[in-house]
Amino acid sequence: MRDRLGKYESSINTLRLENRSLRYNTLILGEEGSGKTNLACRIRNYAIDNNVPTLYLDFSDPNEDNIELRYKDEYFNYIRFDESKSFKEELAKLIAEKKHIYMSVNSNYFSNKRDIKSELTQTLQMQELLDNYYYFFHDIENLNGFYTKFEDFLLYMLGFLNLKKYGFTFLTQPHRIFENPQLKLLFTFLYLGKCSSLESFNTAKLKRLPKNRFFYQYRTDYHTLLFNDIKSNEVQIDEYIFEE
């Protein structure tokens, strides 16, 4: 079981993924080169080992040749979103077989009007996906464009969470939207990587973090009078290297 992520910097303890990490939501924040993709890949491996099919949505819309080798294992099934009949047939076949899916997506397919549900949104809300798949939302290169098109991000996610069986992982660069306390409540696990933005998690500690070193926060299982207690630690994530 590939449940070991790395080690705590403040103790000799090892950080391991648990079953609850498949049910709750993870937010991975960090600048380019901080190790977000590596961490997400390790979470994906854990879902795979637990026989949970994964849908990895890459909103940087990469060609298959540009995707990191570590994702191109025996479970890698690449598909690029469009609104064609052939795409829908190919996707339906992958879902019926519960294959792991790496979907390249252009965020322009989202509607910029709240009262119009795009075909992309309808696809992500397919019951077969909601019932069976663990989702990854990956947006790195075009953050501002993503949120301009996806204006109702918060409301969409709130509705999305009420529909899904499993949790999801969202990995992205820092943005002021993540300072929103309502949005933070959507996530049980937070991995805050190296951040340099003046408005987004700009602390001396986060600016100094090297690659694959994350400030890790999680909500405990037990409830306090106000909300689940939040624990924090610094953790060095092991580098995952896929060997063909």
JOTA-V7365 format. One record per backbone hydrogen bond with DSSP energy under -0.5 kcal/mol. CO is the residue of the C=O (numbers start at 1). NH is the residue of the N-H. If there is no record, write none. Layout:
{{CO/NH} {CO/NH}}
This chain:
{{1/3} {3/5} {3/17} {5/238} {6/15} {7/236} {13/8} {14/16} {15/5} {15/6} {18/21} {19/22} {20/23} {20/24} {22/167} {25/188} {25/189} {26/28} {26/170} {27/29} {27/191} {28/172} {29/193} {31/34} {34/212} {35/39} {36/40} {37/41} {38/42} {39/43} {40/44} {41/45} {42/46} {43/47} {44/48} {45/49} {46/50} {47/50} {47/52} {48/51} {51/53} {53/134} {54/56} {54/101} {55/57} {55/136} {56/58} {56/103} {57/59} {57/138} {58/61} {58/105} {59/107} {63/66} {64/67} {68/71} {69/72} {71/73} {73/76} {77/102} {79/81} {79/104} {84/88} {85/89} {86/90} {87/91} {88/92} {89/93} {90/94} {91/95} {92/96} {93/97} {94/99} {95/98} {101/56} {101/103} {102/79} {102/104} {103/58} {104/81} {105/61} {105/107} {106/109} {107/110} {109/120} {113/116} {115/117} {116/118} {118/122} {119/123} {120/124} {121/125} {123/126} {126/129} {126/130} {127/131} {128/132} {129/133} {130/165} {133/135} {134/55} {135/169} {136/57} {136/138} {137/139} {137/171} {138/59} {139/173} {140/143} {142/146} {143/147} {144/148} {145/149} {146/150} {149/151} {150/153} {152/156} {153/157} {154/158} {155/159} {156/160} {157/161} {158/162} {159/163} {160/163} {160/164} {167/135} {168/26} {169/137} {169/171} {170/28} {171/139} {172/30} {175/178} {176/179} {177/180} {180/184} {181/185} {183/186} {184/187} {188/219} {189/27} {190/192} {190/217} {191/29} {191/193} {192/215} {194/31} {199/201} {201/203} {203/207} {204/208} {205/209} {206/195} {206/209} {210/213} {212/214} {212/237} {214/216} {214/235} {215/192} {216/233} {217/190} {218/231} {222/229} {227/224} {229/220} {229/231} {231/218} {233/216} {234/9} {234/10} {235/214} {235/237} {236/7} {239/241} {240/242} {242/244}}
